[in-house]
Amino acid sequence: MTAPVEVAKRDGVLHVCINRPEKRNALSMATLDAVAAAFNDNASDPDLLLAVLTG
């Protein structure tokens, strides 16, 4: 099983991707918590210039 939220950093961009195709990427509380954690965990990274949420 894959993670419901995938996080990657590339070239100053934080990519947060919701990966729940079986649920049409609906946000459960667990998924919402994972998305929030991804942003909060990287909020103070001076190398990041932009964040992109997809899914």
Sequence and secondary structure as in RCSB ss.txt:
>XXXX:A:sequence
MTAPVEVAKRDGVLHVCINRPEKRNALSMATLDAVAAAFNDNASDPDLLLAVLTG
>XXXX:A:secstr
   SEEEEEETTEEEEEE  GGGTT   HHHHHHHHHHHHHHTT TT  EEEEE 
